[in-house]
Amino acid sequence: MIGNMASKIVSKKLIFFLGALGGLLYGYDMGVISGALLFIKDDIPLTSFTEGLVVSSMLFGAILGSGFSGPLSDRFGRRRVVFMVAIIFIVGALVLASATNMATLVVGRLIIGLAVGGSTAIVPVYLSEMAPTNQRGSLSSLNQLMITIGILASYLVNYAFAPIEGWRWMVGLAVVPSLILMIGVIFMPESPRWLLEHRSEAAARSVLKLTRKPADIDAEIQEMREINELSDSTWKVLSSSWLRPTLIVGCCFALFQQIIGINAIIYYAPTIFSEAGLGDATAILGTVGIGSVNVIVTIFAIMIIDKIDRKKLLVTGNIGMVAALIIMALLIWTIGLDTSFGAWIIVACLTLFIIFFAFTWGPILWVMLPELFPMRARGAATGIAALVLSIGSLLVAQFFPLLSDALGIGEVFLVFAVIGIAALIFVIKFLPETRSRSLEEIEAELRKRTSAKNAQS
């Protein structure tokens, strides 16, 4: 009752800000460990394997969180699950800040991971369902913007506490935005599409009035009703032949975004810079620069994402990222990492990679995933894709230190370049275009396309 009353007085801007705040926490907890690791090792001994385990344990939790949160949100609503996610973020941050051994670090990161998985599955769905069709790209991209702001905030906190090696403060300050999210969710309205299916048309209309023009509401309600009449239960939709190819495409899309190399930069940039000859504080400062570029470019991407086809942007990003990785690998082989010049060359190449990623693959994934899936199973299907995304992130986090030790950093980034080429082929051949189409139109097209294929066969 309190949540319903509060949602009536919330502004449109606040709806999308609070809705995307889970992305900020995801970004903060993803980025903060990169600087904290430089000092955790002084208090808690870590090997290359256990260092990777501390980083990747969050992603084990994310696999569970993303797998469960999607179906839960389809049943209980997006807003309630976001509230649960905020509480889990708080608990995880407190456990990490009080850790005295490697096992507690891993447990804390696992708890954080449950919340991260939940936010990756629910936040994009909520933003997509709340946004008008002509603004869905830019408003859904707020999730990625919040992720980049969270990463930058973590780098700034890392830099601020580096002089006192205050890694406990670094990981513990995640409690602050978690509390804001927990309180703010009270003021968030529920998704109108969820309300139409589980509550009433009147409830859905009252939320649509917050973000839509009055003249557009009737048509949107009618579209949602027509699609709902075609839909079976969540499980039947998930297992249906017409959705299966799209679900596979969505999962592959999510996997490519993670294994293309971005998380190697986010998680290990300070370590890379430190090993390249920069001091610990300077290494963290270098990541602050990268994080700032990430935020600025993401803001620009939000401004143009509804004006250019999604696939064109993704292809452009692929070409730029692959070029940056190849150039960096060649320079590492020719110049080496044992000079300050070589270290700053790496900073420049990683920054170039971040520019192309933040302009394209970073925000577009979070826009397109909910667009690809039908209303009746959107939360669950996005949760499955987020689960695969977490697996990809886990693989990078766990094996990057080991591969770097075995092969060398240049060779590992060349592997990422090859993956980038594979991702380019995937986008061109398999990914559908979704710009300027309502969620219901996209779903109807998916059904028609599969029905036509079944008829031909």
N, C-alpha and C positions, 0 to 999 in steps of 0.2 A: 504493500500500500504506500509506504514512504517513498519507495523507488518510483512508483507510478506518478505520484504527486510531484516529486522533484523533477522528473523528466519533462513535465509540462512547462517548466520555467527555464529550462536550459536553452542556451542559444545554439544556433547551427554550428558556429565555430567551435564551441566548447564540446559539442557532441563528437566531432571528428578528432579534436585534440585528445580528449579522454579515451576515445576509442582506439587511438593509435599509441597511447602511452605504454601499452604492453610491449610495443616494438622498441621503445627507448630502453626498457629494462633488459630486453633480449640483447640489444647492442652493448649496453653497459657491462653485463656479465660476460659477454663474449670478448670484449676488449680489455677489461680490467685485469684479467689473468695474465696478459702478456707482460705488463709491467710488474705485477706482483711476483711473478716467477723469479725475477732477478734477485729478489730479496727473501722470498720464502726459502730458497735453497740455503741461505745462511742460518736459518733457524731449524729447518726440517730437511735433512739430507735427501736429495733426489738424484736418481740416475736418469739417463736418457729415456728409459722405458717408463719409470714412475713419473717423470715430468710429463710425458705424453699422456699417461693415465690420469693425472690430475686435470689436464686440459680436457681430455676426451670423456671423462666420467660425466661431465655435464651433458654430453651428447647421448650417453647411454640413457640418462634420465629423460632427455628430450624425446627419444624414441618411444618410451612408455607414455610420456605426457601427450605427445601428438596423436598416438594411437587411441587413447581413451577420451581425450577432450572433444574430438570431433563428434562421435556418437552422443556423448553427454550433452553437447550444445544443441544437437538436433532434438534431443528429448526434453531438456530442461530450459533451454534458451541460451543465447549468447552471453547475456549480461551476467547471469548467475555463475557461469563458468569463469568469466573474467574475474569476478570477485574471488573465487577459489584460487585462481592463478596468483592474484596479488598476495594472498595470505601465504602461499607456498614460497613466493619470492622472499618474503620477510623472514620466514623460518630458515631458508637456505642461507641467506646473508648472515644471519646471526650465528649459525653453526660454523660457517667459514671463518668469521672474524674471531671465533674462540678456539679454532683448531690448534692442537699441540702436536699432532703427528700426521703422517701421511694418510692413515685410514680415515681420520676425521675430515681431512681435506677432501678426500674422495666422496665421503658421505654428503658433505655440504654441497659439493658440485653436483652430485646426483639429485639432491633435492631441488637445487636451482634448475637443473635440467628438466624436471617435471614441469616447472612453471614455463620454461622456455618453449618446450614442446607444445604446451597449451596455448601460449601466445602466438606461436607461428601458425597454429591450426585455426584459431578463432578470430584473431584480429583482422586478417585479410577478408574473411567471410563477412564479418560485421561491417567493415567499411564499405565493401562492395555492395552489400544489401541496403545500406543506408544511403548510398550516393545516387543522385540522378544519373541517367544514362550518359548525358553529354558531359558530365563532370566525373564519371566513374574512374577514369584513368588517373587524373590528378589527385582526387580525394583518396583513392585506394593506395596511391603512391606515398601517402603520408606515413604509412607503416614503415616503408624503407627509409624515409626521411628521419623518422624517429629512431630507427636502428642506427643510422649514421650519427645522429646527434648523441645517442647513448654511447657509441664507440668513442666519439670525440670527447665526451664528458669523462669517460673512463681514462682516456689518455691524459687529460688535464689533471684529473685527480692523481693519477700515477706520478705525473711530473711534480705536483705540489708536495706529495709526501715522499718523493725519492730522497731528498736530503736527510730525512730521519729514518729512511728505510721502513716506512710505516705501511707495510703491506696489509695489516689487519684493518687499518682505516680505509685502504683502497677497496677491499672487498666488502667491508661492513657498511659503507655509505650507500650501498644499493637499497638499504632499508628506506631511505628518504623518498625516492620516487615510488617505491612499492606502497608506502603509506598513502601517498597522493592518489595512486590508482585505486587502492582499496576504498578510500573515501569518495573519490570521484565517480566510481561506478554506480553509486547511489543515484547520481544525477543523470546517468545515461539511460536513454529510452531503449526498449527492446527492438530488435529487428522487425520491421513491418511485415516482411515475408514470413517470419516465424510466427508472429502474432496472428496473421491471417489463417494460418494452418492450425494453430493450437489454441487460439483464443476466439477472436471475433473480427469481423470486418471493421466494426467501429474502432476497435483498438488499433488496427493497422492504419486506418485513415487518420487517427489522431497523431500518430508518429509521422506519417507522410507529410502532414501539414507543416511539420517543423523544417523539412528540407525540400519540399516540392512546391511548385506553383499550383494554385487551386485547380486550374484548368487541366492539369496533367494527371491528377489523382485518379479520376474515374477510369481512364484508359489503362493506367498501370494496375489498378485493382482488377480490372477485367482480364488483363494478360495473366496475372498471377493466378486467378481463379481457373482459367482455361488450362494452364499448365498443371495445377494441382489436381484437376479432374482426370488428367492422363496418368498421374503418378500412382505407383503402388507404395508399399512400405519402404522404409529406408533400405532394408536388406535386399528386397527384391530389385530396387533400382540399382544398388551397388553391384549385384550379381547379374544384371541384365546384359544381353548381348550388345545392345546399342550403346551402353555406357563403357563397356570393357575397353575398347580401343582408346577412348578418350582418357580413361583412368591411367592406362599404360603411358600414354603421351604425357599426361600431367606429372606422373612419377619420374619419368625420364628427364623432363624439363627441370624438375626440382633437383634431381641428382646432379645434372650437368652444372647447375648454378653453383653447387658446392665444390665439386671436384675440379672445377676449372682453375682453381688456385687462390681464390679470394681469402679463404680462411687460413691458408698458410701465412698470408700477409697479416691478417688481423691478429691471429694468435701469437705469431712468432717474430713479427717485425722488430721489436726491441732486441730480441736475442740475436737476430740476423745482423742488425746494426752493431751490436756490442761485439760480436765475433769478428766483424769487419774492421774493428779498430776504434770505434767511437766509444766514449765513456758511457756508463750506465745512464746518467742524467741526459747526456746528449742524444743517446739512442732513443730514450723516451720522448725527447723533444722532437726528434725526427718523425716519430709516429704521430705526434700532435699535428705536425704539418700535413701528413697524409690524411689524418682524420678531418682536418679543416677542409681540405680539397674535396674529400668525400661528401661532406655536408653541402658545400657550395654547389658542386656539380649536380647533386641530387635535387636541390632546389630548382636549378635550371631545367632538369629533366621533367619535374612536375609541371613546369610552365608549358612544355611543348608536347607532353605525352599524349594528349587528346587531339593533337593536330597532325601527327605523323603515324602511319601504320606501325603496329607493334613489331611485326616481323622485320621491317626495314631497319628499325632501331637495333634490334637484336643482332642482325647481320653486321651492321656497322660496328657494334660493340665487339663482336667476335674477332673481326679483322684487326681492330685496334689492340685488343688484349693479346692476341697471338703475336702480333708484331712486337709489342713491348717485351714479352717474355723471351722471344728469340733474340732480340737486341741485347737484353740483359744477360742471357746465357753466353752470347758471343763476347761481350765485354768482360765478363767474369773470367772467361778462359784466356783472353788476351792481356788484360790488365791485372787481374787477380784481386784478392780481397785484403792484401796486407798493407795497403796504403789508404790514407784518408781520401785521396781522389777516387779510388775504387769504391770506397764506402758510399760516397756521395753520388757516384754513378748509379749505384743500386737504389739509393733514395729516389733519384730522378726517374728510373725505369719503373719502380714500384708505383710512384705517383702517376705516371702515364697509364699504367694498368688500372689504377683506381679510377682515373678520369673516365675511361671507356666503360668500366664496370658500373660505376655510379650513374652514368648517363643512360645505360641500357639494361643490362641483365639484373642489376640490383633492384630497381623499382618495378620493372615490367613483370618479373615472376610473380610478385605479390598482387599485381593487378590481374594477371591472366588466370592464375589458378582458380579463384572462385568463379571467374567468368566461364571456365570450361565445364563446370559441373552443375547438375540440375538442383533445383530448390530442395526437393525431398531428401537428397543425400549430400547437399553441398558441404555441410559441416564434416560429415564422416569422410567424404571423398577428399576434401582438402586436408583432413587429418592424416589420411593415408599418404598423400603426397608429401605432407610435412614430415611424416615418419621416415620416408625415403630420403628426404632432404637431410634429416638428422643423421641418418646412416652415412650419407656422403660426407657430411661435416665431421663425423666421428672418424672415418677412414683417414681424412686429411690430418686431423688433429693428432691421432695416434701414431701415424706412420711417417709424417713429415720429418720429425727429428731423427728417426732411425734411417730413413732414406738419405737424408742430408749427410749423416755420418758415413753411410756406406758408399754413396755415389758422389756427393758434393752438391752444393746448392745450385750451381749452374746446370748440372744434369737434371736435377729434380724440376727446375722451372722449365726445362725443355720438354719434359714429360707433360707438364701442364699445357704447354703450347700444342702438343699433339692432341690432348683432350679437347682443347679449344677448337681445333679443326673439326673434330668429330661432332662437337656441339653445333658448329656452323652448318654442317650437312644435315643434322637433325632438324634444325629450325627451318631450313629451306624445304625439306622433304615432308615433314610430318606435322609441324605446328600450324594450327588454323589461325586465321586472322579474326580478331574479336572487336576491333575498334568500331565505335559508333553504332553498336547493336545492343539492344536491351538484353538482360539476362534471359528473359523468356524467349526472345527471338533466337538466341544462341542455342538454347535447349531444344527448341522446336526443330532447328536445322540439324542438330545431332541426331534426333530421332528419325527425321526424314532420310538423312544420308545412310544410316544403318538399315533402315527398312528397304531402301532402294538396292543396297548391296545384297540383302537377304533374298529379295525378289529375283535378282539376276542369277544368284547361285541356286 
